[in-house]
Amino acid sequence: MSDYNMSSDDEPQVRSLTLDEFVFRAKRLLDVGAMDDFARFVLTGVHGGTQHQVDAIKDTLRDNHRVQALRDYDSILGIHADICVDTPLMVYPVSKFEDTLKRNIHIKYSFEDPTGDYTVPVHRIPNLCVAKWGTHNMIRALLPGLYDKERKSPFLSQHELAVFYEKGLRPAVEVLLESGAAEWPPTYTAEMFRARGKNGTLSFQTKTMPKWHVKRLGDEIRRALSENDIPWGAGLVFLHQIRGVKTSNVHTPVRAAATTAFEEFLQDHKFVQEALLTGDWWIDVGVEIASQDMQSLAWRTDSHFHIVKSVVKISTRHANRITRPGSSKYIRDMTSHLTAVSGCRISPGVRAQGPYDVNYFQ
């Protein structure tokens, strides 16, 4: 009998199912070949005149369920006037278009120029990748002097890229490497000509900057731009992006293990640890909670408030404010359309950053 043979005045009975019960009923319909009933049931929950709904809370873990928590460092982001690595750099005379930072990384940078004081998302500041090192690590030059509220893109124009190389980077290389600079392209146009293949694709080269010159590179680029009357070079700073290899520094969530793992993380990536005392730095810390009974786990939606309050160390008022539906700080990511089970993405804002100055939480 069709589920729609009830009169328009009848209200279908509502029955609550666990996830296991829902899957069992759906599989039973599938096994007997009742494809119309199967499709209707999995899409609407209606079968046999009854409206079924999945109540994921029925599958809540028991208090004695065994779980394991592990912690690791996923990445470091940092803004500094100097390049803060103690290793040779692979420097791009002409940067790759795709390496320009254009997506939101949830951090802001404050600066001033003759037009006023600004605090803006970093991905809105004109930038270019100048160097890489290691497997996943990158140095970008941020150019706040080119920032304009009306500017729609963080990409530098061809003219700006040419000025940066010919009036900034190459003169700096000439000072640092002296005769070694002869190996570098004489102009931006020359490198673009060399990079363009027969089929029109671009293949950009890198040049090695010895590690003993790395610290001075920023000062020399700013000095060269200034001497060549390029006003937007004065506020140049470097965005460091250090990406860890997944699970390479997993440790238990205790202070001693966290400290040791962090020091090893910095050493592995040839980072100058003293630089953390200056500049602006953000550390992406991950915590993985796993069932020791090999169960699949998901966060309850009503746990977001409690997790944020505990981890970020903020007041009940602030935790409630930034996990309230409709808050501009809060986005829910539902699991399989189950409203009671979801992850979240939170940008706490200045008032709810807590003692650790948390910029982003997910």
C-alpha positions as CSV (number, residue, x, y, z in Angstrom):
1,M,0.0,0.0,0.0
2,S,1.3,3.4,-0.9
3,D,2.3,5.8,1.9
4,Y,0.1,8.4,0.4
5,N,-3.3,6.6,0.7
6,M,-4.0,8.4,4.0
7,S,-6.6,11.2,4.0
8,S,-5.4,14.7,3.9
9,D,-6.6,15.2,7.5
10,D,-4.5,12.4,8.9
11,E,-1.3,13.1,10.5
12,P,1.4,10.4,10.1
13,Q,2.6,8.8,13.3
14,V,6.2,9.9,14.1
15,R,8.7,7.3,15.3
16,S,12.2,8.0,16.4
17,L,15.0,5.6,15.2
18,T,18.6,5.2,16.1
19,L,21.1,5.2,13.2
20,D,21.4,1.4,13.3
21,E,17.6,1.0,13.2
22,F,17.3,3.4,10.2
23,V,20.0,1.6,8.2
24,F,18.5,-1.8,9.0
25,R,15.0,-0.7,7.8
26,A,16.4,0.9,4.7
27,K,18.5,-2.2,3.9
28,R,15.5,-4.5,4.4
29,L,13.5,-2.5,1.8
30,L,16.4,-2.7,-0.6
31,D,16.9,-6.4,-0.2
32,V,13.3,-7.2,-1.1
33,G,13.5,-4.9,-4.1
34,A,11.0,-2.4,-2.9
35,M,12.8,0.4,-4.7
36,D,10.0,3.0,-4.5
37,D,9.5,2.4,-0.8
38,F,13.3,2.4,-0.3
39,A,13.8,5.7,-2.1
40,R,10.9,7.3,-0.2
41,F,12.1,6.1,3.1
42,V,15.7,7.2,2.8
43,L,14.7,10.6,1.4
44,T,11.7,11.4,3.5
45,G,11.6,8.9,6.4
46,V,8.0,7.9,5.5
47,H,7.1,4.2,5.3
48,G,3.9,2.3,6.1
49,G,2.0,5.4,7.1
50,T,4.7,6.3,9.7
51,Q,7.1,9.3,9.6
52,H,10.4,8.1,10.9
53,Q,13.1,10.5,12.1
54,V,16.7,9.7,13.0
55,D,17.7,10.7,16.5
56,A,21.5,10.6,16.6
57,I,21.5,11.4,20.3
58,K,20.3,7.9,21.0
59,D,23.7,6.7,19.9
60,T,25.5,8.9,22.5
61,L,28.6,7.3,23.9
62,R,28.4,5.7,27.3
63,D,30.3,7.4,30.1
64,N,32.7,4.5,30.3
65,H,33.5,4.4,26.6
66,R,37.3,4.4,26.1
67,V,38.7,7.2,24.0
68,Q,42.2,8.4,23.2
69,A,43.3,12.0,22.6
70,L,46.4,12.9,20.6
71,R,47.7,16.3,19.7
72,D,49.9,17.7,16.9
73,Y,51.1,20.9,15.2
74,D,49.6,21.2,11.7
75,S,51.2,24.5,10.7
76,I,52.7,27.8,11.7
77,L,51.9,31.2,10.1
78,G,54.0,34.2,11.0
79,I,54.5,37.8,9.9
80,H,57.9,39.3,10.4
81,A,60.2,42.0,8.9
82,D,62.9,39.4,8.4
83,I,62.9,35.9,6.8
84,C,63.3,33.7,9.9
85,V,64.7,30.5,8.6
86,D,68.2,29.1,9.0
87,T,68.5,27.2,5.7
88,P,69.1,28.0,2.0
89,L,66.1,29.4,0.2
90,M,64.9,28.6,-3.3
91,V,64.0,32.1,-4.5
92,Y,61.7,32.9,-7.4
93,P,62.9,35.7,-9.6
94,V,59.3,35.7,-10.9
95,S,56.6,34.3,-8.6
96,K,54.0,31.8,-9.6
97,F,50.5,33.2,-10.0
98,E,49.0,30.3,-8.1
99,D,51.2,30.8,-5.0
100,T,49.7,34.2,-4.3
101,L,47.7,34.1,-1.1
102,K,44.0,34.6,-2.1
103,R,42.0,32.5,0.4
104,N,41.1,33.5,3.9
105,I,43.5,32.1,6.4
106,H,41.6,33.7,9.3
107,I,44.4,36.1,10.5
108,K,44.6,39.9,10.3
109,Y,47.5,42.3,10.0
110,S,47.7,45.9,11.3
111,F,49.7,48.6,9.6
112,E,49.6,52.3,8.9
113,D,50.4,54.4,5.9
114,P,49.8,58.1,5.0
115,T,46.1,57.4,4.4
116,G,45.4,56.0,7.8
117,D,45.6,53.0,10.2
118,Y,44.3,49.6,8.9
119,T,43.6,46.1,10.3
120,V,42.7,43.9,7.4
121,P,42.6,40.1,6.6
122,V,46.0,39.1,5.4
123,H,44.6,37.6,2.2
124,R,43.4,41.0,1.2
125,I,46.9,42.5,1.2
126,P,48.7,42.4,-2.2
127,N,51.3,39.7,-2.0
128,L,53.6,37.4,-3.9
129,C,55.6,34.2,-3.2
130,V,59.3,35.0,-3.1
131,A,60.8,31.7,-1.8
132,K,60.2,28.2,-0.7
133,W,62.1,25.7,1.5
134,G,61.6,22.2,2.7
135,T,58.6,20.2,1.4
136,H,55.6,22.4,2.0
137,N,57.0,25.7,3.3
138,M,56.7,29.1,1.7
139,I,57.7,32.8,2.1
140,R,55.4,35.4,0.8
141,A,56.1,39.1,0.6
142,L,53.2,41.2,1.9
143,L,53.0,44.7,0.5
144,P,50.7,46.8,2.6
145,G,51.8,49.9,0.7
146,L,49.8,48.6,-2.3
147,Y,46.7,48.0,-0.2
148,D,43.6,49.9,-1.1
149,K,40.0,49.4,0.0
150,E,38.9,49.6,-3.6
151,R,41.5,47.1,-4.8
152,K,39.6,43.8,-5.6
153,S,42.5,41.4,-5.9
154,P,45.7,40.5,-3.9
155,F,47.5,39.8,-7.1
156,L,50.2,42.2,-8.3
157,S,50.0,43.5,-11.8
158,Q,52.6,42.7,-14.4
159,H,54.0,46.2,-13.9
160,E,54.2,45.8,-10.1
161,L,55.9,42.4,-10.4
162,A,58.5,43.9,-12.8
163,V,59.1,46.8,-10.4
164,F,59.5,44.4,-7.4
165,Y,62.1,42.3,-9.2
166,E,64.0,45.0,-11.1
167,K,63.9,47.7,-8.4
168,G,63.9,45.5,-5.3
169,L,64.8,41.8,-5.4
170,R,67.6,41.9,-8.0
171,P,69.4,44.9,-6.6
172,A,69.3,43.1,-3.2
173,V,70.7,40.0,-4.7
174,E,73.5,42.1,-6.3
175,V,74.5,43.4,-2.9
176,L,74.4,40.0,-1.2
177,L,75.8,37.7,-3.8
178,E,78.0,40.3,-5.7
179,S,79.3,38.5,-8.9
180,G,76.9,35.6,-8.2
181,A,74.0,37.8,-9.2
182,A,75.1,37.3,-12.8
183,E,73.3,34.0,-12.7
184,W,70.0,35.8,-12.1
185,P,67.7,37.1,-14.9
186,P,68.7,40.7,-15.8
187,T,65.0,41.8,-16.0
188,Y,61.5,40.6,-15.4
189,T,60.8,40.6,-19.1
190,A,63.9,38.4,-19.7
191,E,62.7,35.8,-17.2
192,M,59.2,35.8,-18.6
193,F,60.6,35.2,-22.1
194,R,62.8,32.3,-20.8
195,A,59.9,30.8,-18.8
196,R,57.5,30.6,-21.7
197,G,57.6,27.3,-23.5
198,K,56.8,26.5,-27.1
199,N,53.2,25.7,-26.2
200,G,52.7,28.9,-24.2
201,T,53.0,27.3,-20.7
202,L,55.2,28.9,-18.1
203,S,58.0,27.2,-16.2
204,F,59.5,29.4,-13.6
205,Q,63.0,28.8,-12.2
206,T,64.3,29.3,-8.7
207,K,67.7,30.5,-7.6
208,T,69.4,29.5,-4.4
209,M,70.0,32.0,-1.7
210,P,72.7,30.8,0.8
211,K,71.4,30.6,4.4
212,W,74.0,33.2,5.7
213,H,72.4,35.8,3.5
214,V,68.7,35.0,4.2
215,K,68.3,37.2,7.3
216,R,69.5,40.3,5.4
217,L,67.4,39.8,2.3
218,G,64.4,41.7,3.6
219,D,66.4,44.7,4.6
220,E,68.1,44.8,1.3
221,I,64.9,44.6,-0.7
222,R,63.3,47.4,1.3
223,R,66.5,49.5,0.9
224,A,66.6,49.0,-2.8
225,L,63.0,49.8,-3.3
226,S,63.4,53.0,-1.2
227,E,66.5,54.1,-3.2
228,N,64.6,53.6,-6.4
229,D,61.8,55.8,-5.1
230,I,59.2,53.0,-4.9
231,P,57.0,54.2,-1.9
232,W,55.1,51.0,-1.5
233,G,58.2,49.0,-0.5
234,A,58.6,50.6,3.0
235,G,56.2,48.4,4.8
236,L,57.2,45.1,3.2
237,V,57.0,42.2,5.6
238,F,57.2,38.4,5.1
239,L,54.4,35.9,5.7
240,H,56.0,32.6,6.8
241,Q,53.9,29.5,6.1
242,I,55.3,26.3,7.7
243,R,53.3,23.2,7.0
244,G,53.9,20.0,9.0
245,V,53.7,16.6,7.5
246,K,50.6,14.9,8.9
247,T,51.2,12.8,12.0
248,S,54.9,13.7,12.0
249,N,54.8,15.3,15.4
250,V,51.9,13.5,17.2
251,H,52.2,13.7,20.9
252,T,50.1,13.2,24.1
253,P,48.2,16.3,25.3
254,V,50.5,17.1,28.2
255,R,52.7,20.1,28.6
256,A,56.1,18.3,28.6
257,A,55.3,16.4,25.4
258,A,53.8,19.5,23.7
259,T,56.9,21.5,24.4
260,T,59.3,18.9,23.1
261,A,57.2,18.3,20.0
262,F,57.0,22.0,19.3
263,E,60.8,22.4,19.6
264,E,61.4,19.5,17.3
265,F,58.8,20.9,14.8
266,L,60.7,24.2,14.6
267,Q,64.1,22.4,14.3
268,D,62.8,20.1,11.6
269,H,61.8,23.1,9.5
270,K,65.0,25.1,10.2
271,F,63.1,27.9,11.9
272,V,64.9,30.5,13.9
273,Q,63.2,30.1,17.3
274,E,64.3,33.5,18.7
275,A,62.0,35.1,16.0
276,L,59.0,34.0,18.0
277,L,59.8,36.8,20.5
278,T,59.1,39.4,17.8
279,G,56.6,39.7,14.9
280,D,53.2,38.1,14.9
281,W,52.8,34.3,15.0
282,W,49.9,31.9,14.8
283,I,50.1,28.1,15.5
284,D,47.6,25.6,14.2
285,V,47.2,23.0,16.9
286,G,45.2,19.9,16.1
287,V,43.6,17.4,18.6
288,E,42.3,14.1,17.5
289,I,39.9,12.1,19.7
290,A,39.4,8.5,18.7
291,S,37.4,5.6,20.0
292,Q,39.6,2.7,21.3
293,D,36.7,0.4,20.4
294,M,37.0,1.5,16.8
295,Q,33.7,3.3,16.8
296,S,33.0,6.2,14.4
297,L,32.7,9.4,16.4
298,A,31.1,12.8,15.6
299,W,30.5,15.9,17.6
300,R,27.1,16.6,19.1
301,T,25.8,20.0,18.0
302,D,24.9,20.8,21.6
303,S,28.5,20.2,22.6
304,H,29.9,23.2,20.7
305,F,29.2,25.6,23.5
306,H,30.9,23.4,26.1
307,I,33.9,22.6,23.9
308,V,34.6,26.2,23.0
309,K,34.2,27.4,26.6
310,S,36.6,24.8,27.9
311,V,39.3,24.9,25.1
312,V,39.4,28.6,24.5
313,K,39.0,29.4,28.2
314,I,36.2,32.0,27.8
315,S,33.2,33.0,29.8
316,T,29.8,31.4,29.6
317,R,28.4,34.6,28.1
318,H,31.0,34.8,25.3
319,A,30.8,31.0,24.6
320,N,27.0,31.3,24.3
321,R,27.3,34.3,22.0
322,I,29.7,32.8,19.5
323,T,27.9,29.4,19.3
324,R,24.4,30.8,18.9
325,P,22.6,30.0,15.6
326,G,22.7,33.2,13.5
327,S,25.9,34.4,14.9
328,S,28.3,35.8,12.2
329,K,31.1,34.1,14.1
330,Y,29.7,30.6,13.9
331,I,29.1,28.1,11.1
332,R,27.7,24.6,11.6
333,D,28.8,21.7,9.3
334,M,26.1,19.1,9.7
335,T,27.0,15.4,9.4
336,S,24.9,13.5,6.9
337,H,22.1,16.1,7.3
338,L,21.7,15.2,11.0
339,T,21.1,18.5,12.8
340,A,22.0,17.0,16.2
341,V,25.5,16.0,14.9
342,S,27.8,18.6,13.4
343,G,31.2,20.1,13.4
344,C,31.7,23.9,13.5
345,R,33.9,26.7,12.4
346,I,34.2,29.7,14.7
347,S,36.0,33.0,14.4
348,P,35.9,34.2,18.1
349,G,36.7,37.8,17.5
350,V,38.7,40.1,19.8
351,R,36.3,39.8,22.8
352,A,36.2,36.0,22.8
353,Q,39.8,35.0,21.9
354,G,40.6,34.0,25.5
355,P,44.1,33.9,27.1
356,Y,45.5,32.1,24.1
357,D,44.4,34.7,21.5
358,V,42.6,32.1,19.5
359,N,41.8,33.4,16.0
360,Y,40.0,30.4,14.5
361,F,38.5,27.3,15.9
362,Q,37.1,24.3,14.1
